[in-house]
């Protein structure tokens, strides 16, 4: 994409992703990106299939219910007008994962460790439990991982 235009795109840092998910400076400190009601802003295990599921999470029930990725924008956006930052697909960030980085790193726009084995993914997916779709939930995978519930969102450098 960078080679096809004069614009510069990249994966967001983890802190950039979280800032956008929380609605920037316009946030009301919602649990999910744009609401405290996950059904209104995110696709997750209960609402991502053919019918609304009840009861306890069960991976096989989600599969039998055709739990799946949905087109972006079908649910409500957050305060910045960004949709689907909670649920639908886990989103890659450019940062390497460290359990304690945010306890010891920079406070303003931390960039994450310079090396690691796994990259941070944020937001949860259509297969996730509600707590995994919260804006502060962190997960990671090796960068060679490929699953149908992993995706990405690009940031654009404006300089």
C-alpha positions, 0 to 999 in steps of 0.5 A: 500500500505504501508503494502504491501511494505517496502516503505512509501506512503502518500498524499502530503502536499499542498506545495509539490503538488504545487511544483510538479505541477509547475515543481519544480525548472525548471518552466517557471511560466506557468499558468497550470502544464507544459503550458499556453495552458490548452488543451495541458496539462489538461482535463477540461470541454471543451475538456474532452468529445466526442467533443470540446465544445465552448461558456460558461460553462454549466454543462448539456452540459458537461454531454451530451457531455460525459465529463469524466476522461481520462487515465493519460499520454495522454497529455503533461507532465510538466517539471518534467515529471508529467502528468495531474496535471491540470484538469482530477481529483481534487487531495486530499492533506493532508493539512486542508484548511484555507483561510489565512494560506499562508499569515501567515504560514511558507514560506518554505514547509508550512504544513497547519493548524493542524485541520480543517473541509475540506481538500485542493484539487488542480488541477481542474477536467474534469468538471472544468473551466480553472481558476480552473485548474491553479496551484495556485487555491485552493479548499476544501471538507470535507474528507468524500466527494466522487465524480467521479471527486475527486482523489489522487496522492501519495508522497513517503517518501524516508528516 
